[in-house]
Amino acid sequence: MYEWFIGWRYTRRQRGTRGRNAFVSFISLVSMLGLMLGVAALIVVLSVMNGFQDELRHRILGVASHIEVTAQSGMLEEWPAVLDRVRRHPEVLGAAPFIQEQAMVSGNGRVQGVGVRGIEPSLERGVAQFADYLRAGSLEALQPHSYGIVLGTDLARRLAVGLGDEVTLIAPTATATLAGVMPRVRAFRVVGLFESGMYEYDSGLVLVHLRDAQALYRYGEAVSGVRLKVRDLFAAPAVVRQLAPTLPAGLWLRDWTQTHANFFRAVQLEKTMMTLILFLIVAVAAFNIVSTLVMAVQDKTADIAILRTLGASPASIMGIFVVQGTTIGVLGLAAGLALGLTIAHHLDVVVPALEHLTGATLWNKEIYFLSELPSKVLAADVLRVLTGSFVLTLLATLYPSWRASRLQPAEALRHE
């Protein structure tokens, strides 16, 4: 297998090489670096997009719900019966009633629009992870008719309030008085602070007891709906189809793939487009090997002629330059794999370092919803990147290698 030996020898820069030999070696190095950067960029971007998608799903469904059962009228009257019926399904792990409304919250002269969620603390643990997100206080402090409230940390910071402070909820529900129609206003005491890592929730959601929400929004004994948590979140659409026939008419069932469909589709589309764009970098770097091998063939014309006169077949000549191009590609891919995995696994260090170096904010939680840049390396993605890049590299070697195999010894040596 002398083809491997000669191909590897042509790839290495020999000591004392000058002129065209040195330039060919330089172009080979540039091709390796291009492949390295392209593969590393692809691995890092795919890891970030996977982490972003996974973290968003985890954060959103830690606060939202896998399935919601609501009434067409907006108020679910017979919710205890619905709660009892959905709990019988083997895939349902937990169920809890809720009230979802809008309000303005005021504190220290500052006002912010928020979503108000009325919950039953003892049941809420079965469908959401607020207990894990609490930074101060507890959900158990939400007692009926005590008018306690749990705020997100970003909202509390914006209102400059903490545990024990009072805030005022201004509900859009109108009350007729002697002075005219007035919005309903109620003072609440802060009994807890949560931080989910989702800026949208941490800055725009408050929790109150279900009974307090019913009183504030005049729901009586009704609720907005029932929230469910299922064993396998990806099986939620199937569970909805199974539950629908068992529930009374006039109820709507929606799973998380419907309530947040546009959001997750946008993330998936962004991941696909970024992959295609960055793969062009790999393609350009791979086809740089074409120019490298073309120059190598021109430089090694005499060597090719001598090998042919010694009995080397055209296939062997082609194999030599395929080995040279493939070696350049494999070295670039290996370096890119190492660099990409290193960056992907240490983004918590790399991003702050780049921000310190450039003085720019690379990750703004107000824009990207998450407080930290996530990363999740999937072996399948890495394998696809390496396979695709290697195939491009192999294709790039074929034409120059074929041209080298077509050289005739007499014609090649005529000008030597």
C-alpha positions as CSV (number, residue, x, y, z in Angstrom):
1,M,0.0,0.0,0.0
2,Y,2.6,2.5,-1.1
3,E,-0.2,4.9,-2.1
4,W,-0.8,5.6,1.6
5,F,2.8,6.3,2.3
6,I,3.3,8.6,-0.7
7,G,0.0,10.4,-0.1
8,W,0.9,11.0,3.5
9,R,4.4,12.2,2.5
10,Y,2.9,14.7,0.0
11,T,0.6,16.0,2.7
12,R,3.4,16.8,5.1
13,R,5.5,19.8,4.6
14,Q,9.0,18.7,4.1
15,R,11.9,20.5,5.7
16,G,13.6,23.0,3.4
17,T,10.7,23.2,1.0
18,R,10.5,26.4,-0.9
19,G,8.7,28.0,-3.8
20,R,5.8,26.1,-5.1
21,N,6.2,23.3,-2.6
22,A,5.9,25.7,0.3
23,F,2.9,27.4,-1.3
24,V,1.1,24.0,-1.8
25,S,1.8,23.2,1.9
26,F,0.4,26.6,2.9
27,I,-2.8,26.0,0.9
28,S,-3.2,22.6,2.5
29,L,-2.9,24.2,5.9
30,V,-5.5,26.8,5.0
31,S,-7.9,24.1,3.8
32,M,-7.4,22.2,7.1
33,L,-8.1,25.4,9.1
34,G,-11.2,26.1,7.0
35,L,-12.6,22.7,7.7
36,M,-11.7,22.9,11.3
37,L,-13.5,26.2,11.8
38,G,-16.5,25.1,9.7
39,V,-17.0,21.8,11.6
40,A,-16.4,23.5,15.0
41,A,-19.0,26.3,14.1
42,L,-21.5,23.7,13.1
43,I,-21.1,21.6,16.2
44,V,-21.3,24.6,18.5
45,V,-24.4,26.1,16.7
46,L,-26.2,22.8,16.7
47,S,-25.4,22.2,20.3
48,V,-26.6,25.7,21.3
49,M,-29.8,25.3,19.2
50,N,-30.5,21.9,20.8
51,G,-29.9,23.3,24.2
52,F,-32.0,26.3,23.5
53,Q,-34.9,24.1,22.2
54,D,-34.6,21.7,25.1
55,E,-34.3,24.4,27.8
56,L,-37.2,26.3,26.4
57,R,-39.4,23.2,26.4
58,H,-38.3,22.5,30.0
59,R,-38.8,26.0,31.2
60,I,-42.0,26.7,29.4
61,L,-43.6,23.4,30.5
62,G,-42.3,23.8,34.0
63,V,-44.5,26.9,34.3
64,A,-47.2,26.2,31.7
65,S,-48.9,22.8,31.3
66,H,-48.8,19.8,29.1
67,I,-52.6,19.9,28.5
68,E,-55.3,22.4,29.3
69,V,-59.0,21.7,29.6
70,T,-61.1,24.9,29.3
71,A,-64.7,25.8,28.7
72,Q,-66.0,27.6,25.6
73,S,-67.7,30.1,27.8
74,G,-64.4,31.0,29.5
75,M,-65.6,29.7,32.9
76,L,-65.5,26.0,33.9
77,E,-68.3,25.4,36.4
78,E,-68.2,21.6,36.9
79,W,-64.4,21.5,37.3
80,P,-64.3,19.0,40.2
81,A,-66.0,16.3,38.0
82,V,-63.6,17.1,35.2
83,L,-60.7,16.9,37.6
84,D,-61.8,13.5,38.8
85,R,-62.3,12.1,35.3
86,V,-59.0,13.2,33.8
87,R,-57.1,11.8,36.8
88,R,-58.3,8.3,35.8
89,H,-56.3,8.3,32.7
90,P,-53.1,6.2,33.2
91,E,-50.9,8.7,31.5
92,V,-52.0,11.7,33.6
93,L,-49.6,12.3,36.5
94,G,-51.3,15.3,38.0
95,A,-54.2,17.7,37.5
96,A,-55.0,21.1,39.0
97,P,-57.6,23.9,38.5
98,F,-56.5,27.3,37.6
99,I,-57.7,30.8,36.8
100,Q,-55.8,32.8,34.2
101,E,-56.5,36.6,33.9
102,Q,-54.7,39.9,33.3
103,A,-54.1,42.8,35.7
104,M,-51.9,45.7,36.5
105,V,-49.6,45.4,39.5
106,S,-48.4,48.5,41.3
107,G,-45.7,48.9,43.9
108,N,-43.6,51.8,45.1
109,G,-45.2,54.0,42.4
110,R,-44.3,51.7,39.6
111,V,-46.9,49.8,37.5
112,Q,-46.5,46.7,35.3
113,G,-48.9,44.6,33.3
114,V,-48.9,41.0,34.4
115,G,-50.7,37.7,33.9
116,V,-52.4,36.6,37.1
117,R,-52.7,32.9,37.8
118,G,-54.9,31.6,40.5
119,I,-53.7,28.2,41.8
120,E,-54.4,25.6,44.5
121,P,-50.9,25.2,46.0
122,S,-51.5,21.6,47.2
123,L,-52.4,20.5,43.6
124,E,-50.1,22.9,41.7
125,R,-47.0,20.8,42.6
126,G,-48.4,18.0,40.5
127,V,-48.5,20.0,37.3
128,A,-45.8,22.7,37.6
129,Q,-42.4,23.2,39.0
130,F,-42.9,26.5,40.9
131,A,-41.7,24.9,44.1
132,D,-38.3,24.2,42.5
133,Y,-38.1,27.7,41.2
134,L,-38.8,29.5,44.5
135,R,-36.0,31.7,45.7
136,A,-37.8,33.0,48.8
137,G,-41.0,32.2,50.7
138,S,-43.2,29.2,49.8
139,L,-46.4,28.3,47.9
140,E,-47.9,27.1,51.1
141,A,-48.0,30.8,52.2
142,L,-50.8,31.3,49.7
143,Q,-53.8,30.8,51.9
144,P,-57.4,31.4,50.9
145,H,-58.6,34.9,51.7
146,S,-55.2,36.0,53.0
147,Y,-54.4,37.7,49.7
148,G,-50.8,36.6,49.4
149,I,-49.0,36.8,46.1
150,V,-45.9,35.2,44.6
151,L,-43.9,37.3,42.1
152,G,-41.2,36.6,39.6
153,T,-37.8,37.9,40.6
154,D,-37.5,40.2,37.6
155,L,-40.9,41.7,38.4
156,A,-40.1,42.1,42.1
157,R,-36.8,43.9,41.1
158,R,-38.7,46.2,38.7
159,L,-41.2,47.1,41.4
160,A,-38.5,47.3,44.1
161,V,-40.4,45.0,46.5
162,G,-39.5,42.0,48.6
163,L,-41.0,39.5,51.0
164,G,-43.6,41.1,53.3
165,D,-44.1,44.2,51.1
166,E,-47.5,45.1,49.7
167,V,-48.4,45.5,46.0
168,T,-51.7,46.4,44.5
169,L,-53.5,44.4,41.8
170,I,-55.8,46.4,39.5
171,A,-58.1,44.0,37.7
172,P,-59.9,45.0,34.5
173,T,-63.2,43.6,36.0
174,A,-65.4,46.7,36.5
175,T,-67.3,47.5,39.7
176,A,-70.2,50.0,39.7
177,T,-70.0,52.6,42.4
178,L,-71.6,56.0,43.2
179,A,-68.6,57.6,41.5
180,G,-69.1,55.5,38.3
181,V,-67.6,52.3,37.0
182,M,-64.3,51.6,38.6
183,P,-61.8,48.7,38.1
184,R,-61.4,46.3,41.0
185,V,-58.4,47.0,43.2
186,R,-57.0,44.8,45.9
187,A,-53.8,44.9,48.0
188,F,-51.7,41.8,48.2
189,R,-48.8,40.9,50.4
190,V,-45.7,39.3,48.8
191,V,-45.2,35.8,50.3
192,G,-42.8,34.3,47.7
193,L,-40.4,35.0,44.8
194,F,-39.7,32.6,42.0
195,E,-37.1,32.5,39.2
196,S,-37.9,30.1,36.4
197,G,-35.1,31.3,34.1
198,M,-37.7,32.3,31.5
199,Y,-37.7,36.1,31.4
200,E,-41.2,36.2,30.1
201,Y,-42.5,34.5,33.2
202,D,-40.1,36.0,35.7
203,S,-41.1,39.5,34.7
204,G,-44.8,39.1,33.8
205,L,-46.5,36.4,35.9
206,V,-47.9,36.5,39.5
207,L,-49.4,33.7,41.5
208,V,-52.3,34.0,43.9
209,H,-54.6,31.5,45.7
210,L,-57.4,30.2,43.6
211,R,-60.0,31.5,46.1
212,D,-58.5,35.0,46.0
213,A,-58.6,35.0,42.2
214,Q,-62.2,33.8,42.2
215,A,-63.1,36.7,44.5
216,L,-61.1,39.3,42.6
217,Y,-62.4,38.4,39.2
218,R,-65.9,37.3,40.4
219,Y,-65.7,33.8,39.2
220,G,-67.8,32.4,42.0
221,E,-67.0,28.7,42.3
222,A,-65.9,28.4,38.6
223,V,-62.3,28.3,37.3
224,S,-60.7,29.0,33.9
225,G,-59.9,25.4,33.4
226,V,-57.9,22.4,34.5
227,R,-54.2,21.9,33.8
228,L,-52.7,18.4,33.3
229,K,-49.3,16.9,33.5
230,V,-48.7,13.7,31.5
231,R,-46.1,11.0,31.9
232,D,-44.6,11.5,28.5
233,L,-44.9,15.1,27.2
234,F,-44.5,14.0,23.6
235,A,-47.5,11.8,24.0
236,A,-49.7,14.8,25.0
237,P,-51.5,15.0,21.6
238,A,-52.4,11.3,21.9
239,V,-53.7,11.8,25.4
240,V,-55.9,14.7,24.3
241,R,-57.4,12.5,21.6
242,Q,-58.1,9.8,24.2
243,L,-59.6,12.2,26.8
244,A,-61.8,14.2,24.5
245,P,-64.6,11.6,24.1
246,T,-64.8,11.0,27.9
247,L,-65.4,14.6,28.8
248,P,-68.7,16.6,28.6
249,A,-69.5,18.5,25.4
250,G,-68.5,22.2,25.3
251,L,-64.9,21.7,26.6
252,W,-61.7,22.5,24.8
253,L,-58.6,20.4,25.1
254,R,-55.2,21.8,24.0
255,D,-51.8,20.3,24.5
256,W,-48.5,22.2,24.6
257,T,-47.7,21.5,20.9
258,Q,-50.8,23.7,20.1
259,T,-50.4,26.4,22.7
260,H,-46.7,27.0,21.8
261,A,-46.6,25.6,18.3
262,N,-45.4,28.8,16.6
263,F,-42.6,29.2,19.1
264,F,-41.1,25.8,18.8
265,R,-41.5,25.8,15.0
266,A,-39.6,29.1,14.8
267,V,-36.8,27.6,16.9
268,Q,-36.7,24.5,14.6
269,L,-36.7,26.6,11.5
270,E,-33.9,28.8,12.8
271,K,-31.9,25.7,13.6
272,T,-32.4,24.3,10.1
273,M,-31.4,27.5,8.4
274,M,-28.3,28.1,10.6
275,T,-27.2,24.5,9.8
276,L,-27.6,25.0,6.0
277,I,-25.8,28.4,6.1
278,L,-22.9,27.1,8.2
279,F,-22.6,24.0,6.1
280,L,-21.7,26.3,3.2
281,I,-18.6,27.2,5.2
282,V,-17.7,23.5,5.4
283,A,-18.4,23.1,1.6
284,V,-16.1,26.1,0.7
285,A,-13.3,24.7,2.9
286,A,-13.8,21.2,1.5
287,F,-13.6,22.4,-2.1
288,N,-10.5,24.4,-1.3
289,I,-9.0,20.9,-1.4
290,V,-9.6,20.9,-5.1
291,S,-7.3,23.8,-5.7
292,T,-4.8,22.3,-3.3
293,L,-4.7,19.0,-5.2
294,V,-4.6,20.7,-8.6
295,M,-1.5,22.6,-7.6
296,A,-0.1,19.4,-6.0
297,V,-0.6,17.5,-9.3
298,Q,1.1,20.3,-11.2
299,D,4.0,20.3,-8.8
300,K,4.4,16.5,-8.8
301,T,4.2,15.9,-12.5
302,A,7.7,14.5,-12.7
303,D,7.0,12.2,-9.8
304,I,3.8,10.9,-11.4
305,A,5.7,10.2,-14.7
306,I,8.4,8.3,-12.8
307,L,5.9,6.3,-10.9
308,R,4.1,5.4,-14.1
309,T,7.3,4.3,-15.8
310,L,8.0,2.1,-12.8
311,G,4.7,0.3,-13.3
312,A,2.2,2.3,-11.2
313,S,-1.3,2.0,-12.5
314,P,-3.6,5.0,-13.1
315,A,-5.7,3.7,-10.2
316,S,-2.7,3.8,-7.9
317,I,-1.8,7.4,-9.0
318,M,-5.4,8.4,-8.3
319,G,-5.3,6.7,-4.9
320,I,-2.2,8.7,-3.9
321,F,-3.9,12.0,-4.4
322,V,-7.2,10.8,-2.9
323,V,-5.2,9.8,0.2
324,Q,-3.5,13.3,0.2
325,G,-6.9,15.1,0.0
326,T,-8.6,12.8,2.4
327,T,-5.8,13.2,4.9
328,I,-6.2,17.0,4.8
329,G,-9.9,16.6,5.3
330,V,-9.6,14.1,8.2
331,L,-7.1,16.2,10.0
332,G,-9.3,19.3,9.6
333,L,-12.4,17.3,10.8
334,A,-10.6,15.9,13.8
335,A,-9.4,19.4,14.8
336,G,-12.8,20.8,14.2
337,L,-14.4,18.1,16.3
338,A,-12.1,18.7,19.2
339,L,-12.5,22.5,19.0
340,G,-16.3,22.3,18.6
341,L,-16.8,19.9,21.5
342,T,-14.5,22.0,23.8
343,I,-16.4,25.2,23.1
344,A,-19.8,23.5,23.3
345,H,-19.0,22.0,26.7
346,H,-17.5,25.3,28.1
347,L,-19.9,28.0,26.8
348,D,-20.4,29.2,30.4
349,V,-16.7,30.2,30.3
350,V,-16.4,31.2,26.6
351,V,-19.3,33.6,26.4
352,P,-18.4,35.7,29.5
353,A,-14.8,35.8,28.3
354,L,-15.9,37.1,24.8
355,E,-18.2,39.6,26.4
356,H,-15.3,40.8,28.6
357,L,-12.9,40.9,25.6
358,T,-15.3,42.8,23.2
359,G,-17.2,44.8,25.8
360,A,-20.5,43.7,24.1
361,T,-23.5,41.8,25.5
362,L,-23.7,38.6,23.5
363,W,-26.5,37.0,25.5
364,N,-29.4,39.2,26.6
365,K,-32.1,37.4,28.6
366,E,-34.7,40.0,27.8
367,I,-34.3,39.1,24.1
368,Y,-33.7,35.3,24.3
369,F,-36.0,34.6,27.3
370,L,-33.4,32.4,29.0
371,S,-31.1,33.7,31.6
372,E,-28.1,31.6,30.4
373,L,-26.9,30.3,27.0
374,P,-27.7,26.6,27.0
375,S,-25.8,23.9,25.1
376,K,-26.7,20.2,24.5
377,V,-24.4,18.1,22.3
378,L,-26.2,15.3,20.5
379,A,-24.1,12.4,19.2
380,A,-26.4,12.1,16.2
381,D,-25.8,15.7,15.2
382,V,-22.1,15.4,15.5
383,L,-22.1,12.2,13.4
384,R,-24.2,13.9,10.7
385,V,-21.8,16.9,10.6
386,L,-18.7,14.6,10.4
387,T,-20.3,12.3,7.8
388,G,-21.5,15.2,5.6
389,S,-18.1,17.0,5.8
390,F,-16.2,13.8,5.0
391,V,-18.3,13.1,2.0
392,L,-17.7,16.6,0.7
393,T,-14.0,16.2,1.3
394,L,-13.9,12.9,-0.5
395,L,-15.9,14.3,-3.5
396,A,-13.4,17.2,-3.7
397,T,-10.5,14.9,-4.2
398,L,-11.9,12.9,-7.1
399,Y,-11.5,15.2,-10.0
400,P,-7.9,16.3,-9.4
401,S,-6.9,12.7,-8.6
402,W,-8.6,11.6,-11.8
403,R,-6.6,14.2,-13.8
404,A,-3.4,13.0,-12.2
405,S,-4.1,9.4,-13.2
406,R,-4.6,10.5,-16.9
407,L,-1.1,12.0,-17.2
408,Q,1.1,10.3,-19.7
409,P,4.7,9.7,-18.7
410,A,6.3,10.8,-22.0
411,E,4.2,14.0,-22.1
412,A,4.9,14.8,-18.5
413,L,8.7,14.4,-18.9
414,R,8.9,16.3,-22.1
415,H,9.2,19.6,-20.3
416,E,11.4,18.4,-17.4
